[in-house]
């Protein structure tokens, strides 16, 4: 790669992963997001804001034969994602540099997912423009992304988002407006005695099932390190059933 990047691994070494040395760098969010997408072999998955491809790469490692398209507006990240897909022989994955909300003929998908930018416009800006643009959401961005992802879904297709807990009410409204009624909410707790900072929201296009508030997933144990439940997802590639 020409861009300055670092090389590491995801899922306990099962996924080779390069990402920018500076700017936006992946955390555990895309790994958790991938674990929550209920895809099966041969099904198509659309990801908005795919970055260097972490979520789709983890999904492909868990579900061989899955087909994924990542839409990312930063061409540097798109090139890294393509490099990562090739390095992992993930032939079913493709990445495109585009605005998710701009109309495009990309076909229909069984599942869609995203980790939308969530920092408020008025917050402190990062000195690195790539990191700032990846994290900072403009007004109505969540509603626009949700509408775009839902529009590409087949009837009864699933939409899964990982986002700040503060955005859960807004995500519910956006999903309902897009015809993707929320069916499950999973709080992600940083520790047993601390409130959730992140949450996974799951919906079904055309679905009518009532919302289920799931028991929160505790990420870190009291003595440090990940809990066994989190370790099974982040290291072993277990699925998160919502």
N, C-alpha and C positions, 0 to 999 in steps of 0.2 A: 504494500500500500504506500502511496505517496504521502498521504496525510499522516501527521504525527499521531501514533496510536499505541495503545498498550495491548498486550495479549494475555489472556487468562482463560478461565473456564467457568462454566455454569453447571448446575446439577451434579456437583461432586466430581467434575471432570468429564462428564458425558458429552458436554457441548463445548467446543472450542469457540472462544469469543474475543474478538478484537473490538475496541471502542476508542473514542478520542482520548488522547492523553490529557487534554484540557477541555473545558466546556461541559456539555451535558454528558453525564456518566450514569449508567444504569445502576439502580439499587435492587432491592428484592421485589419491588412492585411488579415488574414484568414477569417474574417467575411465578408469583402468586396468581397473576392474571391468567397466565397460560394454564395453570393447574385447574382453574375454574371454568374453562371453556369445555363444554361437553361434546367435543368433536369425536367423530368416528373415522376410520380409514376411508378415504375417497371423498370425504365431505370438504366443502370450500369454506375457508375462514378469512374474513376481512379484518385487518387491524388498522385503526387510525392512529397516526403518529407513531410509526413503528420504530423510529430511531435506528440503531444499529442491528435490529432484528432479534433482540433477546427473547421476547415473548413467543414469536412464531418458531424460533429455533427450539425453545424448550417444549413447545407444543408438539413439534415434529419429532422430537426425541421420545416423547411419551406415546404419541399416536403415529406409528409408521404408516405412510401412505396418505396422510392428510395433505390437503392442498391449501396453500395460504398466499394471500396478497397483502403486503404491507404498503401503506401510502404514507409518505413522509415528505415534507416540504424542503428539508435540508439535503441538498445533493451529496454533501460529504457523508452524511449518515447513510444515505441510500447506497452509496458505493461500499461503505463498510458492511452494510447488511448483505449485499450481494457477495462480497468477499467471504463473509461468515457462512453464508449458505453453501458456497462452493467448498469451503474448508470442511464442512460437516456432511458433505454429499447430500444435502437437503434439496433434492432435485424438484420437489413439489412446491418449493417456495419461490416467490417472485416479489420484487420490490420496485415501486414507482415513485419518482419525484413529482409530487402534485399537491394541490390544495384539496383536502378531503371534501370540502364543501362545494367545490366547483363541479358541475355536472360532467360525468364521463361515462363512457360505455364500458363498464367493467363486469357486466353480468350480474347474476344473482348468487347469493351465498347462504349457506346453512347456518352460519354463526358470524357474529361480528363482536369486536372487543376494542377497548382503548384504555389508556391511562392518560386522560386529558390534562393539559396544563391547568394548574389550580392556584398559583400564586396570584393575589389580587393586583390590579393595575397600579394601585396606589402604594404598594409595598416597595421595600428597598430593592433596587435593581442590582443584578449581578454585573460585575465589570466585564464578564465574558458574554458577548452578545448571543452566542449559540446556546449557552446555558439559560440565559434570560428568556430567549424566545421559546425554548422548550418547556419552561416551567410557568411562564406568565400567561394567563388567559385573558383575552380581550372580552369586552362585554358581549354577552349572548353566545360565547364560544361553545359552552357546554350544550346549549339547546341546538346550535347549528350542527355540531358534531354528532349529537344523538340522532337528529333528523336524517343526516346523511348516511349514517351507519344503518339506521332502521330502513331507509328507502332501498338499500341494497339487499335486504333480507327476504328470503322466501317466507311464505305464510308458515307460522309456527317456528320460524327461525329464532335463535337466541341472541340476546345482546347482553354482554357482560362488561362492566366498567369497574375499575379500581380508582378511587379518588379520595380526597380529603373528606373526613367525616362531616365537616361543616357544609359540604356540598351535597350531602345526601338528599335534603328536601328539594333542592334545585334539580337534582338528577331524576327524582321521582316525577316531578312536573314535566321535565323534558321528555322522559320516556313515555309517559302517558299521552302527551301531545303527539308523539311520533307513532302512536299505535302499538307501543311495546310495553304493555303493562308490567310494572315491577312485580316479581313473584318471590324474590328472596333478597334478604339483606344480611350480610355477614360482617360484623364488626371485627377489626383486626387490632388486638390489644398489644401494646408494646411490652407489658408486663402484667402479672396477675392483678395488681392493685392499682393499675393506671387506666384512665379512659382511652377509648380507641381514638387514634389520630387518622386512621385510614379505614376504609370499608370497601367491600365488594358488593356491587348491586347487580342483580340478574333479572332479566325480563324476557318475555316471549312475545313475538309479534302475533297479534291477534289473540293472545291468551286471555283467559278469564279467571285463572286461579287466584285466590286471595294471597296477599303478601304474607310470607313467613319470615319472622325474625329469628334467625339462627343463633345458637350459642356462639359467643365470640371465640375466635382462634387466638390463643395467647402465643405470642411470637418468642419472647425471651423468658428464660427461667430465672428464678430469684438469685441463684448463684452465678448467673452469667451464662452466655451461650444460648442457643436456640432450644426451645422445648422439643421433646420427641415428636410431637405432632407437626411442628414447623419444620423440623429436620427432615421428616419423611417427605415433605413437599419440596423444600429448597435443595436438598442434597440427593434424595432418592427418586425424585420425579413422580411422587404420588399425586393422584388427582384430588381436587377439592370438589366434592359433590354438593352443588347448591340446589 
